[in-house]
Amino acid sequence: MPLITDDPDVKIEVEGEAELDSPWNVLVHDDPVNYMGFVTMVLRRVFGYSEAKAEELMMQVHREGKSIVWSGVREKAELYVQQLLAHQLLASMQKAD
């Protein structure tokens, strides 16, 4: 229920739909365990990327230590991170700038 006030000193912070729908990045981090081909396969399976796109992202992970593999709404980002972790990849999410 919204708070209605005429008092200019009252400040209200609300986590609304705009905050929840703001973009989030899903990151995959480099690890010493998974083979590059496996990472490519997981990216294709989870995101439906082409072989070329998945290889490009995997190489960015390999060279730079991490890669933003997807950006979008928070709820979907959380799901993707869970799926990547289930495949034993190091994954995280962060709020996009």
Secondary structure, DSSP 8 states (H G I E B T S, - for coil): -------TT-------HHHHTS-EEEEEE--SSS-HHHHHHHHHHHH---HHHHHHHHHHHHHHSEEEEEEE-HHHHHHHHHHHHHTT-EEEEEE--
